[in-house]
Amino acid sequence: MANAAAPTPQANMGAPAPRVDARLKVTGQARYPSDVPVGNPAFAVLVTSTIANGRIERLDVDGARTVPGVLDILTHDNTGELKAVKFGQGSSTSIEDLGPEIRQAGQIIAVVVADTFEGATEAASRVKATYSEQTPSATFGSPGVTQEDATKVSPQHKHVPQAGDAEAALAGAPVVIDVEYETPTQHHNPMELFTTTCAWTGDRLTVYEPSQFVYGLKNGVAQRLGIDPDKVRVVSSYVGGAFGSKGTMTPRTAMIALAAKRLNRPVKLVPTRAQGFTIATYRAETLHHIRLGANRDGKLVGYSHEGFEVSSRPDPYVVAGVEDSA
């Protein structure tokens, strides 16, 4: 009866396979990374920037430290041991520091750690940042936006081989369609929140975090902390949805690992749903200029497709473009 509910496989279908995790998931017994119990955890809450471009001139944490149970506050002034990491050229996994430079709205600028989640939340609300703000460039047509060829951003992108003279074909076509299409920014919003729990046993670190690439996370955290990757173990029994947003190294992981190391105590972070829009990757806005040239009988004689994608100056990662298949 194991596959009684499965449909009879059609020619284009594989054989039905039982979902070994289905019962745990539908009964609520599946333990996601944020559900994993650890002994005597401290709780972390993020403080994120309220501007999109500029610099932190002053970060006042005095009020936060008066909240009972506050154990530590990580800022750009006391986390210099974290190493800068960038995986390859033009990679979406580049890791921004806590500041003082602000390069995106909602950038992590401090991590408050306390004995309780409520205490950490209260303390985080009392961290006050003073900024010198600059005008951000947010989308196509925004002041200050510049354009760069994708082939100059990443060596994996190549120019499309041209088949004939498209401009001449379009100019001579009896019928021409010239249109632009756009796709909006798309945030993944997975069911399981972005979360990190870190615990040290001696010089060995265990990270509980939903991840689509545990080995990449393991090695990235090791690089950030300046330790041997063999000293890091990543546990991700269930991902809880991701759509690509949990496939890379994250800014928060090494911060939580550092906090746990300082306190010699496990630290658990569960960012808010709202923070998930700015602390994780997402699908960028795109613009497409498409031209089709045809004879009156409908036969295509010319075609041109120019694609544009919003990226960023600190990390000019692009998904669009033609990759080298070699």
N, C-alpha and C positions, 0 to 999 in steps of 0.2 A: 504493500500500500504506500510505499515511500513516495512514488511519483503519480499517485492516483489523480491528483488535481492538475497535473501537467497536461498540456494539449498534445495531441498526436503530432510528432515532428513532421513538417513538410519538407519538400526537397531542398529548400534554402535554409533550413534550420538544423542546428545541432541537436544531439540527444539531450533530453532534460537531465539536469543535475540537481540534487538536493542542496538547498541552501543551509549549510551546517550552522550558520549564525542566525537563521531566521527566528527560531523559537526565542532565543535570548533577546533579540531586538523587539519582537512584537509583545513580549511580556515585560519589557522594561528592565530585564536583568543584564543586558549588555553593559559592560563597564567601559565607558569612554575615558580618554586621558584625564579629563577634569574630575572624573568620579573615583579615580584611584586613591585609596587611602594611604596616607603616610603618617608616620609618628610625629606628633607635636609640630604641626606645620605652622609657619608664619604666612601671612597673607599679603600679597602685593597688589597695588592699584596704580595704574598709569596716570600720569599727568601729560596732557597733549597740548600742542601749541594752538593758539587761537588766531594766528596769522598764517599766511601761506608763503611769505617771502620776507626775509629780513634777518634780524640778529637779536639774540637775547642780550640786553644790556645789564639786567639785574634779575636774579632769581632769589626771591625772598622765601626761605623755608622756616623762618623762626616760628611763625604761627603754627605751622604743621608739627613742629617738634614738641609743642606744648600739649598735644593730644595724648592722653594716657595710652600706653601700650605701643607707641611708635618705637621701632627698633632701628631703622636705617632709612635714609633718603639718598638715592643714587641720582647724581646730576653730572653735568659735563665737568664739574670741578673736581670730582673724586672718583672718576672711572677711567683714568688715563691708561690703565693697564690693559684695557680691551683693545685688541688689535683691529685695525681697519681691514675689511675683507671685501674683495670683489672677485667673483667667479667668472673669469674670462672677460672678453671685451664686449661692452655693451650688454651687460647682463642685468636682468631684473632682480637679481639677488644681491645687489650692492647694499651694504649696510651703512646707514647713516648713524653718526654719533648722536648723543643726547643734545648736542648743541656745541657752541652757541649759535652756529649758523642755522637758520630755518629755511628749508628748501621745499616744504610742502605743508599744506593745512593739516592739522592733526598729527604732526610729527611728535614722537615721544620726546619729552624734555625732562622728565623726572620719573622715578619709580619710588613709591612710598611703601615701606614694609612695616607691618605692625602685627601684634599678637592676634588681632581679630580683623575680619574683613570690614566690619563696620568702622573700626578705628582707622584702618588704612584709608577707607573712603572719605571719612571726615577730614583726615589730615591732608589728603590729596586736594580736597576742595580749598584748603587754606594756603596752598603753594601759589604765590603770586609772581607772575613774570612781567617784567617791563621790557618792551621791545622797541627797536628802531625798525620801522616797517618800510618795505619797498613794494612797489606795485607788482603783483604777480602776473605771469602770462599763463592764462588758464586754458585757452582753446584757440581754434583757428580764428585768425583775425584779431586776436588780442594784441594790444601794444607790446612790442618787444619780442614777439614770436619770430623765430628764425626757422629757415628750412634747410635740411641737410639730406644729401643723398644716402639712402640706406646702405649702399655698397661701401660708404666711407665709415659707417657706424660699426658694422660687423663683417668680418671676412667671409662669413657663411652666405651672405647675400651677394648675388651676382646680377648683372644686367641681363635682361631678357634678350635672347637672340632674336634679331629682327628678320622677319620674313617679307622682304620687299619693302616698298616705300609707302608706308601707311598714310603719310601726309598727302602725297600725290594722289593716292587712291581715293581718299576722302574728298579731296578738292574736286575730283572729276566725277564723283558718284552722283547719279540722278536723285537719290534719296539719302538724306543724312539725318541721323538722330544724334543729338548732342545734349547729354543730360548729366546731372550730378546727383549722387546718392550719398547719404550720411548714415552712420551707425552711432548711437549714443554710447557714452560711458556705461559699462555694465559691471556692477559689483556682484560677486559670487554669492555672498550671504548664505554660507552653508548652515545646515541645521545645528551641528555642533559648533559652539563658539570657538574662536581662536583661544587656545589655552596652553599654559606651560607650567609644569611642576618639576622642580629640580631638587635632587637629594644627593649629597656626597657621602661616600663611605671611604674614609681616608682620602686618598688622592684620586679616587674613582667617582665619576659623575654619572648619575642616571637621570635621563630626561624623559618625562611623560608628556608627549605632545602629539596631537593629530598631524600626521605627515604622510604625504604621498611619495616621499623620497628619504627614507630614514637614514640611508648611508650618506647622502648629501648633507643632511642636517647634522649628523654625527661629526663629519669632517669639518663642516663649517663652524660649528660650535668650538671644536678643538682649536681651529685656527684663531678664532676670536679670543679664546682664553690663553692661547700660547701653550697648549699641552698636547701630548701624544693622542691621536685619535683612538688608540687602543684603550685609553682611559675613559672613553665616553660610550655610554650605552643609551640608545634611544628606544623607547617602548611606545608603540602605537598599534594597539590591538584593533581599534576601529577608528576610521577617519571621520565619519559623521558628515559626509558631504564636503566638497572642496572645489571641483570644477577648475582646478589648477591653482587655486589660492593657497593650498597647503603643499605645494610641490617644490618650494624653495626654502632656503635659509631665511630666517625672520630676524628683524631687529631686536625683538624682545628676549630671545632665548638665552643668549649669553649674559644679558643683564640679570635675568633671574638666577642663572647659575652663579654669577658673581655674588649676588645678594646671599644666596644659600651658603656659599663658601665663607663669606665674612661672618655670618651668624652661626656657622656650624650647625645648621638646622634646615630642614626642608622648607622650601618656599613655593607657594602655590599662587598662580596668577590666572584669573579668568577675566579678560577684558570685557567691556560692555558691548552690546550689539552695535551701538553707534560707533565705538572705536574701531570695530571691524572694517568700517569703510575707509579708514586711513592708515591702518597699521599692516595691511596685507595687500597683495597685488590684486589687480583687477583688469578687465578688458578695456583698452583705451578707445577713445573716440576716433573714428576714421572718416575720411572723405574720399569719394571716388568720382573721377571725371571719365565718363565713358562716351566714346563716339563710335557709331556704326555707319558704314556706307554701303549702299546696296543698289542693284539695278532695279528697274520697275517690276521685274518678275520675282523679286525677293532674294536673289542670290547676293550674298555678302561679297563685297570687293575690298573692303577696308575695315580695320578694327583698331581702336586705341583705348587702352585702359591705364589711367594714371591713378595711383593710390597714395594716400597721405594718412599718417597716423600720429596722434599726439604722443610725445615722449617727454623727456625732461633733460635739463642740462647736466645735473650730476650723474645721471644714468640714462644715456640715450638708447635704451633697449627698444627694439621694434620686433613685432611678430610678423608684420606684413613684409612682402618682398619675395623674391625668388631665391631659393636656397640652392647651393651647389650640391648636386646629387652624387658627386664623386666620393 
